[in-house]
Amino acid sequence: MHAHHRSRAGGFAVALFAAVVPAALVAQSLPDRPGSSRPAQLSRPRIAPLPESQWTSEHRQRVDKFLPAATPPGNSFRTLLNVPQLIDHTMSFHNYILQDSSLPPRIRELLVLRTAWLHGSDVIWRERAPFARKAGFTDAELRKIAQGPTAPGWDPFEANLLRMADQLFRNSFVNDTVFNAMAARYDACHLMDAGMTVSDVAAISILYNNLGVQPDEAPPADRMPRDIAYVVDVPARETTTLKTPRVAPLPGPGTHNPRTFNVCPRLNAGRNGSTYVNQISMLGKTGRARDRELLILRTGWNSQSEYEWSEHVGNVGQARKMGLPLDRLILGPNAPGWDPFEANLLRFADEAYRDAVVSDRTWAAVHEKYDDRMMMDATATVANYRMVSMALNILGVQINPGEERLPAVPAR
């Protein structure tokens, strides 16, 4: 892995702090990457699906808007109905990914199911397996998706797309060889839709996993195969930050993020998850903006997303202005000096990143101060910014002029 750039502002302080911190803490600066073991499935809900007897017109409006006519909502949708505005800011983009993107149905379902399998989401697998069959997948091919890109018989381009999903999941990045093979066939919008399919399904999987959404009943052939070994074998990440964008932003004023995604206006129109996190979530409305930025920055740090770090240290999240100890944040929850609750918030972010599900112990520790709505919002925060970090990394979105670079990972 290439060396990280040091922060422009405060970089010396970070380097000095890293030089004197105990080696055991330095080793924990970055948690283990995702994919080392099969994600656990919770056996019961943490947030119960909202019973139909409690639905109001507000809930029924979301059912009518986001589900096909006469489709009964399953456990996943009924769980999100506990916060109707969260549905508005997750399902708008998720429906774009599942229905309206530029990808052919077979490619879409290939990426959706592989990402669901990587995250251990039987919920999404059962929801999408029937659509995969309609797109031409056989039962044997569905099992082969779980086996991954090295399974015999894949079309070379489909195998490369599976490698893209695996690398983006495990490394939060896609190496040049895999990306360039995609770019040889795909234009900018197809490239963005492919990367965003993996990123969005990652976020939805993390959301469902941590809320304890239980899979709906499905025929055995539609259930995620669990008799296949969980193996995610990818090469090391080639670099932390690309020096040039893979998709050039549109010319004109404004920051690089929206100008990049506006290359594909239909895709960009559905991207509203960050609006929920930053403007609607109860973490902001109850004076917990510091908590929100801890979760966002730790998620961006774990994913090694320079753009996400720079925006939330600076103009968007203003973490430096609010006094967050950034040198301590990059060392993780066991660094000395954390308030116990803030340490648990960092563990929440680390476990969601590494394991795709937060442990019962950490969930309970955060739940001592947060009610159910805030637990949903904390989960939505790490899920959304996992998606954002992955997307920014694969596209090589460059930080804006004058913003801070990602600090170096402290040397062991």
C-alpha positions as CSV (number, residue, x, y, z in Angstrom):
1,M,0.0,0.0,0.0
2,H,1.3,3.4,-0.8
3,A,2.0,5.8,2.0
4,H,-0.8,8.2,3.0
5,H,-0.5,11.9,2.7
6,R,-0.2,13.8,6.0
7,S,-2.8,16.3,7.0
8,R,-2.0,19.9,5.9
9,A,-3.4,21.4,9.1
10,G,-2.5,19.7,12.3
11,G,-0.4,17.0,10.5
12,F,2.6,17.6,12.7
13,A,0.5,17.1,15.8
14,V,-0.8,13.8,14.4
15,A,2.6,12.6,13.5
16,L,4.0,13.6,17.0
17,F,1.1,11.9,18.8
18,A,1.6,8.7,16.7
19,A,5.3,8.7,17.6
20,V,4.7,8.4,21.3
21,V,1.5,6.3,21.4
22,P,1.9,2.7,22.6
23,A,2.4,0.2,19.8
24,A,-0.7,-1.8,20.9
25,L,-2.8,1.2,20.2
26,V,-1.2,2.0,16.9
27,A,-1.9,-1.5,15.8
28,Q,-5.6,-0.8,16.4
29,S,-5.7,2.5,14.5
30,L,-7.4,0.7,11.6
31,P,-9.7,-2.3,12.4
32,D,-9.3,-5.5,10.5
33,R,-10.7,-5.2,7.0
34,P,-14.2,-6.7,6.2
35,G,-14.4,-10.2,4.9
36,S,-12.2,-12.1,7.4
37,S,-15.2,-14.1,8.6
38,R,-18.8,-14.6,7.7
39,P,-21.0,-11.9,9.2
40,A,-23.3,-13.1,11.9
41,Q,-27.1,-13.0,11.6
42,L,-29.1,-11.8,14.5
43,S,-31.8,-14.2,15.5
44,R,-34.4,-11.6,16.5
45,P,-35.1,-8.0,15.7
46,R,-33.4,-5.1,17.5
47,I,-36.0,-2.8,16.1
48,A,-39.4,-4.5,15.5
49,P,-41.2,-4.1,12.2
50,L,-44.1,-1.6,12.6
51,P,-47.4,-3.5,12.8
52,E,-50.0,-2.5,10.2
53,S,-52.4,-1.6,13.0
54,Q,-50.1,1.3,13.9
55,W,-49.8,2.7,10.3
56,T,-51.0,6.2,9.7
57,S,-51.6,7.9,6.3
58,E,-47.9,8.9,6.5
59,H,-46.9,5.2,6.5
60,R,-49.3,4.2,3.8
61,Q,-48.0,7.0,1.6
62,R,-44.5,5.4,1.7
63,V,-45.9,2.0,1.0
64,D,-47.7,3.3,-2.1
65,K,-44.8,5.4,-3.3
66,F,-41.9,2.9,-2.9
67,L,-43.5,-0.5,-3.4
68,P,-45.1,-1.9,-6.5
69,A,-48.9,-1.9,-6.4
70,A,-50.4,-4.8,-4.4
71,T,-47.0,-5.7,-3.0
72,P,-47.2,-6.4,0.8
73,P,-44.3,-4.8,2.6
74,G,-41.8,-7.3,4.1
75,N,-39.9,-7.2,7.3
76,S,-37.3,-4.8,5.9
77,F,-39.7,-2.2,4.7
78,R,-41.9,-2.4,7.8
79,T,-38.8,-2.0,10.0
80,L,-37.9,1.2,8.2
81,L,-41.5,2.4,8.5
82,N,-40.7,3.2,12.1
83,V,-39.1,6.4,10.7
84,P,-40.9,7.3,7.5
85,Q,-38.4,10.0,6.6
86,L,-35.6,7.4,6.7
87,I,-37.5,5.5,4.0
88,D,-37.6,8.6,1.8
89,H,-33.8,8.9,2.1
90,T,-32.9,5.3,1.6
91,M,-35.5,3.8,-0.8
92,S,-35.3,6.6,-3.4
93,F,-31.8,5.7,-4.3
94,H,-32.2,2.0,-3.6
95,N,-35.1,1.8,-6.0
96,Y,-33.0,3.6,-8.6
97,I,-30.3,0.9,-8.1
98,L,-32.8,-1.9,-8.3
99,Q,-35.0,-0.6,-11.1
100,D,-33.7,2.4,-13.1
101,S,-30.0,2.2,-13.4
102,S,-28.2,1.8,-16.7
103,L,-27.1,-1.7,-15.9
104,P,-28.7,-4.7,-17.6
105,P,-30.9,-6.7,-15.2
106,R,-28.5,-9.7,-15.1
107,I,-25.5,-7.5,-14.2
108,R,-27.5,-5.6,-11.6
109,E,-28.7,-8.8,-9.9
110,L,-25.2,-10.3,-10.1
111,L,-23.8,-7.3,-8.1
112,V,-26.7,-7.1,-5.7
113,L,-26.5,-10.7,-4.7
114,R,-22.7,-10.9,-4.4
115,T,-22.8,-7.8,-2.2
116,A,-25.6,-9.2,-0.1
117,W,-23.7,-12.5,0.3
118,L,-20.5,-10.7,1.3
119,H,-22.4,-8.8,4.1
120,G,-24.4,-11.9,5.2
121,S,-27.7,-10.4,4.2
122,D,-30.2,-13.2,3.7
123,V,-32.9,-10.5,3.8
124,I,-31.7,-9.0,0.5
125,W,-30.7,-12.3,-1.0
126,R,-34.3,-13.6,-0.5
127,E,-35.8,-10.4,-1.8
128,R,-33.7,-10.4,-5.0
129,A,-33.3,-14.1,-5.9
130,P,-36.6,-14.2,-7.8
131,F,-35.5,-11.1,-9.8
132,A,-32.2,-12.8,-10.6
133,R,-34.1,-15.8,-12.0
134,K,-36.2,-13.5,-14.2
135,A,-32.8,-12.0,-15.4
136,G,-31.7,-15.5,-16.5
137,F,-29.8,-16.9,-13.5
138,T,-30.2,-20.6,-12.9
139,D,-30.2,-22.2,-9.4
140,A,-26.7,-23.4,-10.1
141,E,-25.6,-19.9,-11.1
142,L,-27.1,-18.4,-7.9
143,R,-24.9,-20.7,-5.9
144,K,-22.0,-19.7,-8.1
145,I,-22.5,-16.1,-7.1
146,A,-21.8,-17.1,-3.5
147,Q,-18.7,-19.0,-4.6
148,G,-17.4,-15.8,-6.2
149,P,-15.2,-14.8,-9.2
150,T,-13.0,-17.9,-9.1
151,A,-15.9,-20.3,-9.6
152,P,-15.6,-22.1,-13.0
153,G,-17.7,-21.0,-15.9
154,W,-18.1,-17.3,-15.5
155,D,-18.0,-15.0,-18.5
156,P,-14.8,-13.1,-18.1
157,F,-16.5,-9.7,-17.8
158,E,-18.9,-11.0,-15.1
159,A,-16.0,-12.5,-13.2
160,N,-14.3,-9.1,-13.3
161,L,-17.5,-7.5,-11.9
162,L,-17.5,-10.0,-9.1
163,R,-13.8,-9.1,-8.4
164,M,-14.9,-5.4,-8.3
165,A,-17.5,-6.1,-5.7
166,D,-15.1,-8.2,-3.6
167,Q,-12.4,-5.5,-3.7
168,L,-14.8,-2.7,-3.0
169,F,-16.1,-4.6,0.0
170,R,-12.8,-5.6,1.5
171,N,-10.5,-2.8,0.4
172,S,-13.0,0.1,0.0
173,F,-11.3,0.6,-3.3
174,V,-10.9,-1.1,-6.7
175,N,-7.5,-1.6,-8.2
176,D,-6.6,-0.4,-11.7
177,T,-6.6,-3.7,-13.5
178,V,-10.2,-4.5,-12.4
179,F,-11.5,-0.9,-13.0
180,N,-9.8,-0.6,-16.4
181,A,-11.4,-3.9,-17.5
182,M,-14.8,-2.4,-16.6
183,A,-14.0,0.9,-18.3
184,A,-13.1,-0.9,-21.6
185,R,-16.8,-1.8,-22.0
186,Y,-18.6,0.7,-19.8
187,D,-19.1,4.5,-20.2
188,A,-19.0,6.8,-17.2
189,C,-22.6,6.2,-16.1
190,H,-22.4,2.4,-16.4
191,L,-19.2,2.6,-14.3
192,M,-20.8,4.7,-11.7
193,D,-23.9,2.6,-11.6
194,A,-21.9,-0.6,-11.1
195,G,-19.9,0.9,-8.3
196,M,-22.9,2.5,-6.7
197,T,-24.8,-0.8,-6.9
198,V,-22.2,-2.4,-4.6
199,S,-22.0,0.7,-2.4
200,D,-25.8,1.0,-2.0
201,V,-26.4,-2.6,-1.2
202,A,-23.5,-2.5,1.3
203,A,-25.3,0.3,3.1
204,I,-28.7,-1.4,3.0
205,S,-27.1,-4.6,4.2
206,I,-25.4,-2.9,7.2
207,L,-28.7,-1.1,8.0
208,Y,-30.8,-4.3,7.9
209,N,-28.1,-6.4,9.7
210,N,-27.9,-4.0,12.6
211,L,-31.6,-3.4,13.0
212,G,-32.0,-7.2,13.2
213,V,-34.3,-7.4,10.3
214,Q,-35.4,-11.0,10.0
215,P,-35.6,-12.7,6.5
216,D,-39.1,-13.1,5.1
217,E,-40.3,-16.6,4.3
218,A,-39.0,-17.9,1.0
219,P,-38.6,-21.2,-0.8
220,P,-35.4,-23.0,0.0
221,A,-33.9,-22.3,-3.4
222,D,-34.4,-18.5,-2.8
223,R,-32.5,-18.5,0.5
224,M,-28.8,-17.5,0.8
225,P,-26.6,-20.6,0.6
226,R,-24.8,-21.2,3.8
227,D,-23.1,-24.4,2.9
228,I,-20.6,-22.5,0.7
229,A,-17.3,-21.5,2.4
230,Y,-17.0,-17.8,3.1
231,V,-13.9,-16.7,1.2
232,V,-13.0,-13.2,0.1
233,D,-9.6,-13.3,-1.6
234,V,-8.5,-10.0,-3.1
235,P,-5.1,-8.4,-3.7
236,A,-3.9,-5.5,-1.5
237,R,-5.2,-2.1,-2.1
238,E,-2.9,-0.4,-4.6
239,T,-3.1,3.1,-3.2
240,T,-4.9,5.1,-0.6
241,T,-5.8,8.1,-2.8
242,L,-5.8,8.3,-6.5
243,K,-3.9,11.3,-7.9
244,T,-6.4,11.9,-10.7
245,P,-10.1,11.2,-10.9
246,R,-11.4,8.2,-12.8
247,V,-14.5,10.1,-13.7
248,A,-13.8,13.7,-14.3
249,P,-16.2,16.2,-12.6
250,L,-18.3,18.5,-14.8
251,P,-16.7,21.9,-15.3
252,G,-18.0,24.9,-13.3
253,P,-18.3,26.1,-9.7
254,G,-19.0,23.9,-6.7
255,T,-17.3,21.0,-5.0
256,H,-16.0,18.0,-6.7
257,N,-18.5,15.5,-5.2
258,P,-21.8,16.8,-6.8
259,R,-20.0,17.8,-10.0
260,T,-18.8,14.2,-10.3
261,F,-22.1,12.6,-9.7
262,N,-23.9,15.1,-11.9
263,V,-22.1,13.5,-14.8
264,C,-25.1,11.1,-14.5
265,P,-28.1,13.2,-13.5
266,R,-30.6,10.4,-13.0
267,L,-28.2,8.6,-10.6
268,N,-27.4,11.9,-8.7
269,A,-31.1,12.7,-8.4
270,G,-31.7,9.8,-6.1
271,R,-28.7,10.3,-3.8
272,N,-30.3,11.8,-0.7
273,G,-29.0,9.6,2.2
274,S,-26.5,12.2,3.4
275,T,-29.3,14.8,3.6
276,Y,-31.1,12.6,6.1
277,V,-28.0,12.1,8.2
278,N,-26.9,15.7,8.3
279,Q,-30.3,17.5,8.4
280,I,-33.0,15.1,9.6
281,S,-31.4,12.6,11.9
282,M,-32.1,13.0,15.6
283,L,-28.4,13.0,16.3
284,G,-28.3,16.6,14.9
285,K,-31.7,17.6,16.2
286,T,-30.9,16.6,19.8
287,G,-27.6,18.4,20.1
288,R,-25.5,15.3,19.2
289,A,-23.7,16.7,16.1
290,R,-20.4,15.7,17.8
291,D,-21.6,12.1,18.0
292,R,-22.7,12.2,14.4
293,E,-19.3,13.4,13.2
294,L,-17.5,10.8,15.3
295,L,-19.4,8.1,13.5
296,I,-18.9,9.7,10.1
297,L,-15.2,10.4,10.5
298,R,-14.4,7.0,11.9
299,T,-16.3,5.3,9.1
300,G,-14.4,7.5,6.5
301,W,-11.1,6.7,8.3
302,N,-11.8,3.0,8.3
303,S,-12.6,3.1,4.6
304,Q,-9.5,5.4,4.0
305,S,-11.7,7.9,2.1
306,E,-9.7,11.1,1.8
307,Y,-12.6,13.1,0.3
308,E,-15.0,12.1,3.1
309,W,-12.4,12.9,5.7
310,S,-11.6,16.3,4.3
311,E,-15.3,17.3,4.0
312,H,-16.2,16.4,7.6
313,V,-13.1,17.7,9.2
314,G,-13.8,20.9,7.3
315,N,-16.7,22.6,5.7
316,V,-19.5,20.0,5.9
317,G,-19.0,18.4,9.3
318,Q,-16.8,21.1,10.9
319,A,-15.3,18.5,13.2
320,R,-12.1,20.5,13.7
321,K,-14.1,23.6,14.5
322,M,-16.1,21.7,17.1
323,G,-13.0,20.4,18.7
324,L,-13.1,16.7,17.9
325,P,-9.7,15.2,18.9
326,L,-8.8,14.0,15.4
327,D,-5.4,12.6,16.5
328,R,-7.1,10.4,19.0
329,L,-9.9,9.5,16.6
330,I,-7.5,7.9,14.1
331,L,-6.2,5.7,17.0
332,G,-9.6,4.3,17.7
333,P,-11.8,3.5,20.7
334,N,-9.0,2.2,22.9
335,A,-6.8,5.3,22.8
336,P,-6.6,7.0,26.2
337,G,-8.7,10.0,26.9
338,W,-12.1,9.0,25.4
339,D,-15.3,9.4,27.3
340,P,-16.6,5.9,27.7
341,F,-19.7,6.6,25.6
342,E,-17.7,8.1,22.7
343,A,-15.4,5.1,22.8
344,N,-18.5,2.9,22.3
345,L,-19.6,5.1,19.4
346,L,-16.2,4.4,17.8
347,R,-16.6,0.7,18.5
348,F,-20.1,0.9,16.9
349,A,-18.5,2.3,13.7
350,D,-15.6,-0.1,13.7
351,E,-17.8,-3.2,14.1
352,A,-20.3,-2.1,11.5
353,Y,-17.4,-1.6,9.1
354,R,-15.4,-4.8,9.9
355,D,-18.2,-7.3,10.8
356,A,-21.3,-5.7,9.0
357,V,-23.1,-6.0,12.3
358,V,-22.5,-4.4,15.7
359,S,-22.0,-6.7,18.6
360,D,-24.8,-7.0,21.2
361,R,-22.5,-5.6,23.8
362,T,-21.7,-2.5,21.9
363,W,-25.3,-2.0,20.7
364,A,-26.5,-2.3,24.3
365,A,-23.8,0.2,25.5
366,V,-25.0,2.8,23.0
367,H,-28.6,2.0,23.6
368,E,-28.2,3.1,27.2
369,K,-28.1,6.7,26.1
370,Y,-30.0,6.5,22.7
371,D,-33.6,5.6,22.2
372,D,-34.7,3.4,19.3
373,R,-35.0,6.3,16.9
374,M,-31.5,7.4,17.6
375,M,-30.2,3.8,17.3
376,M,-31.7,3.7,13.9
377,D,-30.2,7.1,13.1
378,A,-26.7,6.0,14.3
379,T,-27.0,2.9,12.1
380,A,-28.1,4.9,9.1
381,T,-25.1,7.3,9.7
382,V,-22.5,4.6,9.5
383,A,-24.3,2.7,6.7
384,N,-24.7,5.9,4.6
385,Y,-21.1,7.0,5.0
386,R,-19.8,3.5,4.3
387,M,-21.6,3.8,0.9
388,V,-20.3,7.3,0.3
389,S,-16.7,6.4,1.2
390,M,-16.7,3.4,-1.2
391,A,-18.2,5.4,-4.0
392,L,-15.8,8.3,-3.7
393,N,-12.9,5.9,-3.5
394,I,-13.7,3.9,-6.6
395,L,-14.3,7.0,-8.7
396,G,-11.2,8.8,-7.4
397,V,-13.1,12.0,-6.4
398,Q,-10.4,14.5,-5.5
399,I,-10.5,16.7,-2.4
400,N,-11.4,20.3,-2.9
401,P,-8.7,23.0,-2.9
402,G,-7.5,24.0,0.5
403,E,-9.0,21.0,2.3
404,E,-7.2,18.7,4.7
405,R,-5.7,15.4,3.4
406,L,-6.1,12.1,5.2
407,P,-3.5,11.7,7.9
408,A,-1.0,8.9,7.6
409,V,-1.8,5.7,9.4
410,P,0.5,5.7,12.4
411,A,3.5,3.4,11.9
412,R,3.6,0.3,14.0
